[in-house]
Amino acid sequence: MTKTFLITLGLAALILAATTVVIPPTAKLEQIAYKVEETTIKIQGAGFATLAKPYVTPGEGYVYAGMKIEFLGAYPSIQIGADGQLSKTFDQNGFVSAVYVGPDASKVTLVNTAKDQVEVKVRVTYTYVKASYIPLSGDSVIEVNVPDGKLAQGFNAMARLTIEPYAPYVVKAVEKPDGTPATVYRVEPKVVEINTPGKYKISIAQGAPMPAAILVKSLSKQTATVQASGQLAVTGAEVGVPQGWRLLGYAVFAYTADANIIGKEAAGDISIEGGLVDTITDVNQNIIVRSVSYLVPPVWNFNIRYKIALVYGEQFKVSTNLPSAVNVIYIPIVYKEAQVKWLPDRALVNVTEAELADGQWTAIVMQLPELARIVAVRTPGNAMISNATDVKLVWGSGLRAASISPDGRQAYLVVQIGDTKEPGVYTFMINWSPMRIPVVDTKGRSVSYLSATADKFEASASAGYVEVKIYKPEPFTMDISYKGVKAAQVVVNSLVAKPQPVTLGIYNVKVVVVGALNQPISEASVSLEGFPASGKTDGAGAIVFKDVLAGTYKVNVDVGGRVKVSQDIEVNGDVEKVVKTPIVAVVGGVPITTLDAVATVGGLSAAGLYFALSRRKEPVAEVEQI
């Protein structure tokens, strides 16, 4: 009876642990450099002129982001075209007042359709952006310098920080480095825009996600009076929020006027405070009154003060230390998640009759990640809106406001204003770019032999990256396999164009098989259980498996079908494993073990033992574990 020796050392079960990688929510910080030029272009009858981006860039790391062309007059004979993305704004008479051109367009062409020469006055703003992505985890403070370095002559600077709507974070405050409130910025819960050079601190706190598609509604305006040196506090209880809606905030207008003799002007100010205050305008204007002749001397100073702000949150306060009363108009703004069905190339937003009640106006607002571009909106009545930014369309007895942002990430469309309304299904045509996530090893080299699956979207893999076909703005989970072995579970919380790479531990494993006397055992079959790696040892008893995924495996060694040894191996770097067997010799391909050698004590030589063993052909009937 032939004996097969099975030696098992260490753990009895294979341990494989896929890496969990979390791509966190991010804040996108854009350092923006822009250059403004005004010029007059003479275009001959039936002729054309072109505008191209400037050759001079603002500085290292800045990428061209497009241009805005404002027409300083009405030019009905001028047609505009571009060899890339183009969006237009129209004035109240229907003439083009501005054109936004994307970074994919190398030039803009102005065509004069008239017979006579036209002089076109334009203001052109060229924009460059340097973007960075800041991972968000818990409350944090982001320091921003505007500009972030020296810019080329003629360029101005601003900065914008954007948190993705579905991320559970909001802007809490914008301050100067010493902690005092900053005053020169625009802000909302997910966006900060800073237009004045300086140093700033932006505080970000955990907060509620915002749906990508929402309905926004303005309720009826409220009025109040703040007495001299008094204050008004609005808690939200004064607002009748419709069922199913949430209070977003308020549009607040505080104003006063007074007349004083020159030199006796009243000191003081109006203050609007709340959770997050975006000051739209702050005016303090003095008007000296006098007659044409000397009949009425310029003694009276009429002072007009007003402040307009958007306040986000349920509460706000208006206070004044002026000697005159302050009038306040505030308009509650509410929102709710829209009923939306996401498809690979569009989003269908259903607006019901009930959702259009109880408001001064109602609008659909869509805000998408940078992988998406809204190209058109179709109304229930089949009106199509495309290549249009901040336009007013004739609608019923009034105007309908609509816009698709120049970068295509945002859009709004009024669906009810007063008694004019249009319920039904609105179709947002969307071009989604696939999300490509790089996959590298610990040395930064691209990894091949990948495959991938995702829980919500279609996923595929190529050499060096996995690709996910996103079509709705929400986080997802993906599994990445390497050579058929699950290597990483990736939790994606940020749908950005340039995500962080997924790093896999991939190393070389050398296995050396030796006998009882530490002699090399050649032609031994070696494999890794749980990973596709196998082969035979060389004359030195060694075999090298290249590009093995990090993990814990079993090294299985089989010599001549008689001796089988298994040992655990931990792969977390290039590693060498020596596997010792009880073999004292291999004669004619048949391993002779220490147990076999006991037979020689009875007078059987090694050669005789070999012939005896080699003649035994029956299957294994006994397994001896050592």
Secondary structure as a PSIPRED ss2 file (coil, helix, strand):
# PSIPRED VFORMAT (PSIPRED V4.0)

   1 M C   1.000  0.000  0.000
   2 T C   1.000  0.000  0.000
   3 K E   0.000  0.000  1.000
   4 T E   0.000  0.000  1.000
   5 F E   0.000  0.000  1.000
   6 L E   0.000  0.000  1.000
   7 I E   0.000  0.000  1.000
   8 T E   0.000  0.000  1.000
   9 L C   1.000  0.000  0.000
  10 G C   1.000  0.000  0.000
  11 L C   1.000  0.000  0.000
  12 A C   1.000  0.000  0.000
  13 A C   1.000  0.000  0.000
  14 L C   1.000  0.000  0.000
  15 I C   1.000  0.000  0.000
  16 L C   1.000  0.000  0.000
  17 A C   1.000  0.000  0.000
  18 A C   1.000  0.000  0.000
  19 T E   0.000  0.000  1.000
  20 T E   0.000  0.000  1.000
  21 V E   0.000  0.000  1.000
  22 V E   0.000  0.000  1.000
  23 I E   0.000  0.000  1.000
  24 P C   1.000  0.000  0.000
  25 P C   1.000  0.000  0.000
  26 T E   0.000  0.000  1.000
  27 A E   0.000  0.000  1.000
  28 K E   0.000  0.000  1.000
  29 L E   0.000  0.000  1.000
  30 E E   0.000  0.000  1.000
  31 Q E   0.000  0.000  1.000
  32 I E   0.000  0.000  1.000
  33 A E   0.000  0.000  1.000
  34 Y E   0.000  0.000  1.000
  35 K E   0.000  0.000  1.000
  36 V E   0.000  0.000  1.000
  37 E E   0.000  0.000  1.000
  38 E E   0.000  0.000  1.000
  39 T E   0.000  0.000  1.000
  40 T E   0.000  0.000  1.000
  41 I E   0.000  0.000  1.000
  42 K E   0.000  0.000  1.000
  43 I E   0.000  0.000  1.000
  44 Q C   1.000  0.000  0.000
  45 G C   1.000  0.000  0.000
  46 A C   1.000  0.000  0.000
  47 G C   1.000  0.000  0.000
  48 F E   0.000  0.000  1.000
  49 A E   0.000  0.000  1.000
  50 T E   0.000  0.000  1.000
  51 L E   0.000  0.000  1.000
  52 A E   0.000  0.000  1.000
  53 K C   1.000  0.000  0.000
  54 P C   1.000  0.000  0.000
  55 Y C   1.000  0.000  0.000
  56 V C   1.000  0.000  0.000
  57 T C   1.000  0.000  0.000
  58 P C   1.000  0.000  0.000
  59 G C   1.000  0.000  0.000
  60 E C   1.000  0.000  0.000
  61 G C   1.000  0.000  0.000
  62 Y C   1.000  0.000  0.000
  63 V E   0.000  0.000  1.000
  64 Y E   0.000  0.000  1.000
  65 A E   0.000  0.000  1.000
  66 G E   0.000  0.000  1.000
  67 M E   0.000  0.000  1.000
  68 K E   0.000  0.000  1.000
  69 I E   0.000  0.000  1.000
  70 E E   0.000  0.000  1.000
  71 F E   0.000  0.000  1.000
  72 L C   1.000  0.000  0.000
  73 G C   1.000  0.000  0.000
  74 A C   1.000  0.000  0.000
  75 Y C   1.000  0.000  0.000
  76 P C   1.000  0.000  0.000
  77 S C   1.000  0.000  0.000
  78 I E   0.000  0.000  1.000
  79 Q E   0.000  0.000  1.000
  80 I E   0.000  0.000  1.000
  81 G E   0.000  0.000  1.000
  82 A E   0.000  0.000  1.000
  83 D C   1.000  0.000  0.000
  84 G C   1.000  0.000  0.000
  85 Q C   1.000  0.000  0.000
  86 L E   0.000  0.000  1.000
  87 S E   0.000  0.000  1.000
  88 K E   0.000  0.000  1.000
  89 T E   0.000  0.000  1.000
  90 F E   0.000  0.000  1.000
  91 D C   1.000  0.000  0.000
  92 Q C   1.000  0.000  0.000
  93 N C   1.000  0.000  0.000
  94 G C   1.000  0.000  0.000
  95 F C   1.000  0.000  0.000
  96 V E   0.000  0.000  1.000
  97 S E   0.000  0.000  1.000
  98 A E   0.000  0.000  1.000
  99 V E   0.000  0.000  1.000
 100 Y E   0.000  0.000  1.000
 101 V E   0.000  0.000  1.000
 102 G C   1.000  0.000  0.000
 103 P C   1.000  0.000  0.000
 104 D C   1.000  0.000  0.000
 105 A C   1.000  0.000  0.000
 106 S C   1.000  0.000  0.000
 107 K E   0.000  0.000  1.000
 108 V E   0.000  0.000  1.000
 109 T E   0.000  0.000  1.000
 110 L E   0.000  0.000  1.000
 111 V E   0.000  0.000  1.000
 112 N E   0.000  0.000  1.000
 113 T C   1.000  0.000  0.000
 114 A C   1.000  0.000  0.000
 115 K C   1.000  0.000  0.000
 116 D C   1.000  0.000  0.000
 117 Q C   1.000  0.000  0.000
 118 V E   0.000  0.000  1.000
 119 E E   0.000  0.000  1.000
 120 V E   0.000  0.000  1.000
 121 K E   0.000  0.000  1.000
 122 V E   0.000  0.000  1.000
 123 R E   0.000  0.000  1.000
 124 V E   0.000  0.000  1.000
 125 T E   0.000  0.000  1.000
 126 Y E   0.000  0.000  1.000
 127 T E   0.000  0.000  1.000
 128 Y E   0.000  0.000  1.000
 129 V E   0.000  0.000  1.000
 130 K E   0.000  0.000  1.000
 131 A E   0.000  0.000  1.000
 132 S E   0.000  0.000  1.000
 133 Y E   0.000  0.000  1.000
 134 I E   0.000  0.000  1.000
 135 P E   0.000  0.000  1.000
 136 L C   1.000  0.000  0.000
 137 S C   1.000  0.000  0.000
 138 G C   1.000  0.000  0.000
 139 D C   1.000  0.000  0.000
 140 S E   0.000  0.000  1.000
 141 V E   0.000  0.000  1.000
 142 I E   0.000  0.000  1.000
 143 E E   0.000  0.000  1.000
 144 V E   0.000  0.000  1.000
 145 N E   0.000  0.000  1.000
 146 V E   0.000  0.000  1.000
 147 P C   1.000  0.000  0.000
 148 D C   1.000  0.000  0.000
 149 G C   1.000  0.000  0.000
 150 K C   1.000  0.000  0.000
 151 L C   1.000  0.000  0.000
 152 A C   1.000  0.000  0.000
 153 Q C   1.000  0.000  0.000
 154 G C   1.000  0.000  0.000
 155 F C   1.000  0.000  0.000
 156 N E   0.000  0.000  1.000
 157 A E   0.000  0.000  1.000
 158 M E   0.000  0.000  1.000
 159 A E   0.000  0.000  1.000
 160 R E   0.000  0.000  1.000
 161 L E   0.000  0.000  1.000
 162 T E   0.000  0.000  1.000
 163 I E   0.000  0.000  1.000
 164 E C   1.000  0.000  0.000
 165 P C   1.000  0.000  0.000
 166 Y C   1.000  0.000  0.000
 167 A C   1.000  0.000  0.000
 168 P C   1.000  0.000  0.000
 169 Y E   0.000  0.000  1.000
 170 V E   0.000  0.000  1.000
 171 V E   0.000  0.000  1.000
 172 K E   0.000  0.000  1.000
 173 A E   0.000  0.000  1.000
 174 V E   0.000  0.000  1.000
 175 E E   0.000  0.000  1.000
 176 K C   1.000  0.000  0.000
 177 P C   1.000  0.000  0.000
 178 D C   1.000  0.000  0.000
 179 G C   1.000  0.000  0.000
 180 T C   1.000  0.000  0.000
 181 P E   0.000  0.000  1.000
 182 A C   1.000  0.000  0.000
 183 T C   1.000  0.000  0.000
 184 V C   1.000  0.000  0.000
 185 Y E   0.000  0.000  1.000
 186 R E   0.000  0.000  1.000
 187 V E   0.000  0.000  1.000
 188 E E   0.000  0.000  1.000
 189 P C   1.000  0.000  0.000
 190 K C   1.000  0.000  0.000
 191 V E   0.000  0.000  1.000
 192 V E   0.000  0.000  1.000
 193 E E   0.000  0.000  1.000
 194 I E   0.000  0.000  1.000
 195 N C   1.000  0.000  0.000
 196 T C   1.000  0.000  0.000
 197 P C   1.000  0.000  0.000
 198 G E   0.000  0.000  1.000
 199 K E   0.000  0.000  1.000
 200 Y E   0.000  0.000  1.000
 201 K E   0.000  0.000  1.000
 202 I E   0.000  0.000  1.000
 203 S E   0.000  0.000  1.000
 204 I E   0.000  0.000  1.000
 205 A E   0.000  0.000  1.000
 206 Q E   0.000  0.000  1.000
 207 G C   1.000  0.000  0.000
 208 A C   1.000  0.000  0.000
 209 P C   1.000  0.000  0.000
 210 M C   1.000  0.000  0.000
 211 P C   1.000  0.000  0.000
 212 A C   1.000  0.000  0.000
 213 A E   0.000  0.000  1.000
 214 I E   0.000  0.000  1.000
 215 L E   0.000  0.000  1.000
 216 V E   0.000  0.000  1.000
 217 K E   0.000  0.000  1.000
 218 S E   0.000  0.000  1.000
 219 L C   1.000  0.000  0.000
 220 S C   1.000  0.000  0.000
 221 K C   1.000  0.000  0.000
 222 Q E   0.000  0.000  1.000
 223 T E   0.000  0.000  1.000
 224 A E   0.000  0.000  1.000
 225 T E   0.000  0.000  1.000
 226 V E   0.000  0.000  1.000
 227 Q C   1.000  0.000  0.000
 228 A C   1.000  0.000  0.000
 229 S C   1.000  0.000  0.000
 230 G C   1.000  0.000  0.000
 231 Q E   0.000  0.000  1.000
 232 L E   0.000  0.000  1.000
 233 A E   0.000  0.000  1.000
 234 V E   0.000  0.000  1.000
 235 T C   1.000  0.000  0.000
 236 G C   1.000  0.000  0.000
 237 A C   1.000  0.000  0.000
 238 E C   1.000  0.000  0.000
 239 V C   1.000  0.000  0.000
 240 G C   1.000  0.000  0.000
 241 V C   1.000  0.000  0.000
 242 P C   1.000  0.000  0.000
 243 Q C   1.000  0.000  0.000
 244 G C   1.000  0.000  0.000
 245 W C   1.000  0.000  0.000
 246 R E   0.000  0.000  1.000
 247 L E   0.000  0.000  1.000
 248 L E   0.000  0.000  1.000
 249 G E   0.000  0.000  1.000
 250 Y E   0.000  0.000  1.000
 251 A E   0.000  0.000  1.000
 252 V E   0.000  0.000  1.000
 253 F E   0.000  0.000  1.000
 254 A E   0.000  0.000  1.000
 255 Y E   0.000  0.000  1.000
 256 T E   0.000  0.000  1.000
 257 A E   0.000  0.000  1.000
 258 D E   0.000  0.000  1.000
 259 A E   0.000  0.000  1.000
 260 N E   0.000  0.000  1.000
 261 I E   0.000  0.000  1.000
 262 I C   1.000  0.000  0.000
 263 G C   1.000  0.000  0.000
 264 K C   1.000  0.000  0.000
 265 E C   1.000  0.000  0.000
 266 A C   1.000  0.000  0.000
 267 A C   1.000  0.000  0.000
 268 G C   1.000  0.000  0.000
 269 D C   1.000  0.000  0.000
 270 I E   0.000  0.000  1.000
 271 S E   0.000  0.000  1.000
 272 I E   0.000  0.000  1.000
 273 E E   0.000  0.000  1.000
 274 G E   0.000  0.000  1.000
 275 G E   0.000  0.000  1.000
 276 L E   0.000  0.000  1.000
 277 V E   0.000  0.000  1.000
 278 D E   0.000  0.000  1.000
 279 T E   0.000  0.000  1.000
 280 I E   0.000  0.000  1.000
 281 T E   0.000  0.000  1.000
 282 D E   0.000  0.000  1.000
 283 V E   0.000  0.000  1.000
 284 N E   0.000  0.000  1.000
 285 Q E   0.000  0.000  1.000
 286 N E   0.000  0.000  1.000
 287 I E   0.000  0.000  1.000
 288 I E   0.000  0.000  1.000
 289 V E   0.000  0.000  1.000
 290 R C   1.000  0.000  0.000
 291 S C   1.000  0.000  0.000
 292 V C   1.000  0.000  0.000
 293 S C   1.000  0.000  0.000
 294 Y C   1.000  0.000  0.000
 295 L C   1.000  0.000  0.000
 296 V C   1.000  0.000  0.000
 297 P C   1.000  0.000  0.000
 298 P C   1.000  0.000  0.000
 299 V C   1.000  0.000  0.000
 300 W E   0.000  0.000  1.000
 301 N E   0.000  0.000  1.000
 302 F E   0.000  0.000  1.000
 303 N E   0.000  0.000  1.000
 304 I E   0.000  0.000  1.000
 305 R E   0.000  0.000  1.000
 306 Y E   0.000  0.000  1.000
 307 K E   0.000  0.000  1.000
 308 I E   0.000  0.000  1.000
 309 A E   0.000  0.000  1.000
 310 L E   0.000  0.000  1.000
 311 V E   0.000  0.000  1.000
 312 Y E   0.000  0.000  1.000
 313 G E   0.000  0.000  1.000
 314 E E   0.000  0.000  1.000
 315 Q E   0.000  0.000  1.000
 316 F E   0.000  0.000  1.000
 317 K E   0.000  0.000  1.000
 318 V E   0.000  0.000  1.000
 319 S E   0.000  0.000  1.000
 320 T E   0.000  0.000  1.000
 321 N C   1.000  0.000  0.000
 322 L C   1.000  0.000  0.000
 323 P C   1.000  0.000  0.000
 324 S C   1.000  0.000  0.000
 325 A C   1.000  0.000  0.000
 326 V E   0.000  0.000  1.000
 327 N E   0.000  0.000  1.000
 328 V E   0.000  0.000  1.000
 329 I E   0.000  0.000  1.000
 330 Y E   0.000  0.000  1.000
 331 I E   0.000  0.000  1.000
 332 P E   0.000  0.000  1.000
 333 I E   0.000  0.000  1.000
 334 V E   0.000  0.000  1.000
 335 Y E   0.000  0.000  1.000
 336 K E   0.000  0.000  1.000
 337 E E   0.000  0.000  1.000
 338 A C   1.000  0.000  0.000
 339 Q E   0.000  0.000  1.000
 340 V E   0.000  0.000  1.000
 341 K E   0.000  0.000  1.000
 342 W E   0.000  0.000  1.000
 343 L E   0.000  0.000  1.000
 344 P C   1.000  0.000  0.000
 345 D C   1.000  0.000  0.000
 346 R E   0.000  0.000  1.000
 347 A E   0.000  0.000  1.000
 348 L E   0.000  0.000  1.000
 349 V E   0.000  0.000  1.000
 350 N E   0.000  0.000  1.000
 351 V E   0.000  0.000  1.000
 352 T C   1.000  0.000  0.000
 353 E C   1.000  0.000  0.000
 354 A H   0.000  1.000  0.000
 355 E H   0.000  1.000  0.000
 356 L H   0.000  1.000  0.000
 357 A C   1.000  0.000  0.000
 358 D C   1.000  0.000  0.000
 359 G C   1.000  0.000  0.000
 360 Q C   1.000  0.000  0.000
 361 W E   0.000  0.000  1.000
 362 T E   0.000  0.000  1.000
 363 A E   0.000  0.000  1.000
 364 I E   0.000  0.000  1.000
 365 V E   0.000  0.000  1.000
 366 M E   0.000  0.000  1.000
 367 Q E   0.000  0.000  1.000
 368 L C   1.000  0.000  0.000
 369 P C   1.000  0.000  0.000
 370 E C   1.000  0.000  0.000
 371 L C   1.000  0.000  0.000
 372 A E   0.000  0.000  1.000
 373 R E   0.000  0.000  1.000
 374 I E   0.000  0.000  1.000
 375 V E   0.000  0.000  1.000
 376 A E   0.000  0.000  1.000
 377 V E   0.000  0.000  1.000
 378 R E   0.000  0.000  1.000
 379 T C   1.000  0.000  0.000
 380 P C   1.000  0.000  0.000
 381 G C   1.000  0.000  0.000
 382 N C   1.000  0.000  0.000
 383 A C   1.000  0.000  0.000
 384 M E   0.000  0.000  1.000
 385 I E   0.000  0.000  1.000
 386 S E   0.000  0.000  1.000
 387 N C   1.000  0.000  0.000
 388 A E   0.000  0.000  1.000
 389 T C   1.000  0.000  0.000
 390 D C   1.000  0.000  0.000
 391 V E   0.000  0.000  1.000
 392 K E   0.000  0.000  1.000
 393 L E   0.000  0.000  1.000
 394 V E   0.000  0.000  1.000
 395 W E   0.000  0.000  1.000
 396 G C   1.000  0.000  0.000
 397 S C   1.000  0.000  0.000
 398 G E   0.000  0.000  1.000
 399 L E   0.000  0.000  1.000
 400 R E   0.000  0.000  1.000
 401 A E   0.000  0.000  1.000
 402 A E   0.000  0.000  1.000
 403 S E   0.000  0.000  1.000
 404 I E   0.000  0.000  1.000
 405 S C   1.000  0.000  0.000
 406 P C   1.000  0.000  0.000
 407 D C   1.000  0.000  0.000
 408 G C   1.000  0.000  0.000
 409 R C   1.000  0.000  0.000
 410 Q E   0.000  0.000  1.000
 411 A E   0.000  0.000  1.000
 412 Y E   0.000  0.000  1.000
 413 L E   0.000  0.000  1.000
 414 V E   0.000  0.000  1.000
 415 V E   0.000  0.000  1.000
 416 Q E   0.000  0.000  1.000
 417 I E   0.000  0.000  1.000
 418 G C   1.000  0.000  0.000
 419 D C   1.000  0.000  0.000
 420 T E   0.000  0.000  1.000
 421 K E   0.000  0.000  1.000
 422 E C   1.000  0.000  0.000
 423 P C   1.000  0.000  0.000
 424 G E   0.000  0.000  1.000
 425 V E   0.000  0.000  1.000
 426 Y E   0.000  0.000  1.000
 427 T E   0.000  0.000  1.000
 428 F E   0.000  0.000  1.000
 429 M E   0.000  0.000  1.000
 430 I E   0.000  0.000  1.000
 431 N E   0.000  0.000  1.000
 432 W E   0.000  0.000  1.000
 433 S C   1.000  0.000  0.000
 434 P C   1.000  0.000  0.000
 435 M E   0.000  0.000  1.000
 436 R E   0.000  0.000  1.000
 437 I E   0.000  0.000  1.000
 438 P E   0.000  0.000  1.000
 439 V E   0.000  0.000  1.000
 440 V E   0.000  0.000  1.000
 441 D E   0.000  0.000  1.000
 442 T C   1.000  0.000  0.000
 443 K C   1.000  0.000  0.000
 444 G C   1.000  0.000  0.000
 445 R C   1.000  0.000  0.000
 446 S E   0.000  0.000  1.000
 447 V C   1.000  0.000  0.000
 448 S C   1.000  0.000  0.000
 449 Y C   1.000  0.000  0.000
 450 L E   0.000  0.000  1.000
 451 S E   0.000  0.000  1.000
 452 A E   0.000  0.000  1.000
 453 T E   0.000  0.000  1.000
 454 A E   0.000  0.000  1.000
 455 D C   1.000  0.000  0.000
 456 K C   1.000  0.000  0.000
 457 F C   1.000  0.000  0.000
 458 E E   0.000  0.000  1.000
 459 A E   0.000  0.000  1.000
 460 S E   0.000  0.000  1.000
 461 A E   0.000  0.000  1.000
 462 S E   0.000  0.000  1.000
 463 A C   1.000  0.000  0.000
 464 G C   1.000  0.000  0.000
 465 Y E   0.000  0.000  1.000
 466 V E   0.000  0.000  1.000
 467 E E   0.000  0.000  1.000
 468 V E   0.000  0.000  1.000
 469 K E   0.000  0.000  1.000
 470 I C   1.000  0.000  0.000
 471 Y C   1.000  0.000  0.000
 472 K C   1.000  0.000  0.000
 473 P C   1.000  0.000  0.000
 474 E C   1.000  0.000  0.000
 475 P C   1.000  0.000  0.000
 476 F E   0.000  0.000  1.000
 477 T E   0.000  0.000  1.000
 478 M E   0.000  0.000  1.000
 479 D E   0.000  0.000  1.000
 480 I E   0.000  0.000  1.000
 481 S E   0.000  0.000  1.000
 482 Y E   0.000  0.000  1.000
 483 K C   1.000  0.000  0.000
 484 G C   1.000  0.000  0.000
 485 V E   0.000  0.000  1.000
 486 K E   0.000  0.000  1.000
 487 A E   0.000  0.000  1.000
 488 A E   0.000  0.000  1.000
 489 Q E   0.000  0.000  1.000
 490 V E   0.000  0.000  1.000
 491 V E   0.000  0.000  1.000
 492 V E   0.000  0.000  1.000
 493 N C   1.000  0.000  0.000
 494 S C   1.000  0.000  0.000
 495 L C   1.000  0.000  0.000
 496 V C   1.000  0.000  0.000
 497 A C   1.000  0.000  0.000
 498 K C   1.000  0.000  0.000
 499 P C   1.000  0.000  0.000
 500 Q C   1.000  0.000  0.000
 501 P C   1.000  0.000  0.000
 502 V E   0.000  0.000  1.000
 503 T E   0.000  0.000  1.000
 504 L E   0.000  0.000  1.000
 505 G C   1.000  0.000  0.000
 506 I E   0.000  0.000  1.000
 507 Y E   0.000  0.000  1.000
 508 N E   0.000  0.000  1.000
 509 V E   0.000  0.000  1.000
 510 K E   0.000  0.000  1.000
 511 V E   0.000  0.000  1.000
 512 V E   0.000  0.000  1.000
 513 V E   0.000  0.000  1.000
 514 V E   0.000  0.000  1.000
 515 G C   1.000  0.000  0.000
 516 A C   1.000  0.000  0.000
 517 L C   1.000  0.000  0.000
 518 N C   1.000  0.000  0.000
 519 Q C   1.000  0.000  0.000
 520 P E   0.000  0.000  1.000
 521 I C   1.000  0.000  0.000
 522 S C   1.000  0.000  0.000
 523 E C   1.000  0.000  0.000
 524 A C   1.000  0.000  0.000
 525 S E   0.000  0.000  1.000
 526 V E   0.000  0.000  1.000
 527 S E   0.000  0.000  1.000
 528 L E   0.000  0.000  1.000
 529 E E   0.000  0.000  1.000
 530 G C   1.000  0.000  0.000
 531 F C   1.000  0.000  0.000
 532 P C   1.000  0.000  0.000
 533 A C   1.000  0.000  0.000
 534 S E   0.000  0.000  1.000
 535 G E   0.000  0.000  1.000
 536 K E   0.000  0.000  1.000
 537 T C   1.000  0.000  0.000
 538 D C   1.000  0.000  0.000
 539 G C   1.000  0.000  0.000
 540 A C   1.000  0.000  0.000
 541 G C   1.000  0.000  0.000
 542 A E   0.000  0.000  1.000
 543 I E   0.000  0.000  1.000
 544 V E   0.000  0.000  1.000
 545 F E   0.000  0.000  1.000
 546 K E   0.000  0.000  1.000
 547 D E   0.000  0.000  1.000
 548 V E   0.000  0.000  1.000
 549 L E   0.000  0.000  1.000
 550 A C   1.000  0.000  0.000
 551 G E   0.000  0.000  1.000
 552 T E   0.000  0.000  1.000
 553 Y E   0.000  0.000  1.000
 554 K E   0.000  0.000  1.000
 555 V E   0.000  0.000  1.000
 556 N E   0.000  0.000  1.000
 557 V E   0.000  0.000  1.000
 558 D E   0.000  0.000  1.000
 559 V E   0.000  0.000  1.000
 560 G C   1.000  0.000  0.000
 561 G C   1.000  0.000  0.000
 562 R C   1.000  0.000  0.000
 563 V E   0.000  0.000  1.000
 564 K E   0.000  0.000  1.000
 565 V E   0.000  0.000  1.000
 566 S E   0.000  0.000  1.000
 567 Q E   0.000  0.000  1.000
 568 D E   0.000  0.000  1.000
 569 I E   0.000  0.000  1.000
 570 E E   0.000  0.000  1.000
 571 V E   0.000  0.000  1.000
 572 N C   1.000  0.000  0.000
 573 G C   1.000  0.000  0.000
 574 D C   1.000  0.000  0.000
 575 V E   0.000  0.000  1.000
 576 E E   0.000  0.000  1.000
 577 K E   0.000  0.000  1.000
 578 V E   0.000  0.000  1.000
 579 V E   0.000  0.000  1.000
 580 K E   0.000  0.000  1.000
 581 T C   1.000  0.000  0.000
 582 P C   1.000  0.000  0.000
 583 I E   0.000  0.000  1.000
 584 V E   0.000  0.000  1.000
 585 A E   0.000  0.000  1.000
 586 V E   0.000  0.000  1.000
 587 V E   0.000  0.000  1.000
 588 G C   1.000  0.000  0.000
 589 G C   1.000  0.000  0.000
 590 V E   0.000  0.000  1.000
 591 P E   0.000  0.000  1.000
 592 I E   0.000  0.000  1.000
 593 T E   0.000  0.000  1.000
 594 T H   0.000  1.000  0.000
 595 L H   0.000  1.000  0.000
 596 D H   0.000  1.000  0.000
 597 A H   0.000  1.000  0.000
 598 V H   0.000  1.000  0.000
 599 A H   0.000  1.000  0.000
 600 T H   0.000  1.000  0.000
 601 V H   0.000  1.000  0.000
 602 G H   0.000  1.000  0.000
 603 G C   1.000  0.000  0.000
 604 L C   1.000  0.000  0.000
 605 S C   1.000  0.000  0.000
 606 A H   0.000  1.000  0.000
 607 A H   0.000  1.000  0.000
 608 G H   0.000  1.000  0.000
 609 L H   0.000  1.000  0.000
 610 Y H   0.000  1.000  0.000
 611 F H   0.000  1.000  0.000
 612 A H   0.000  1.000  0.000
 613 L H   0.000  1.000  0.000
 614 S H   0.000  1.000  0.000
 615 R C   1.000  0.000  0.000
 616 R C   1.000  0.000  0.000
 617 K C   1.000  0.000  0.000
 618 E C   1.000  0.000  0.000
 619 P C   1.000  0.000  0.000
 620 V C   1.000  0.000  0.000
 621 A C   1.000  0.000  0.000
 622 E E   0.000  0.000  1.000
 623 V E   0.000  0.000  1.000
 624 E E   0.000  0.000  1.000
 625 Q E   0.000  0.000  1.000
 626 I C   1.000  0.000  0.000
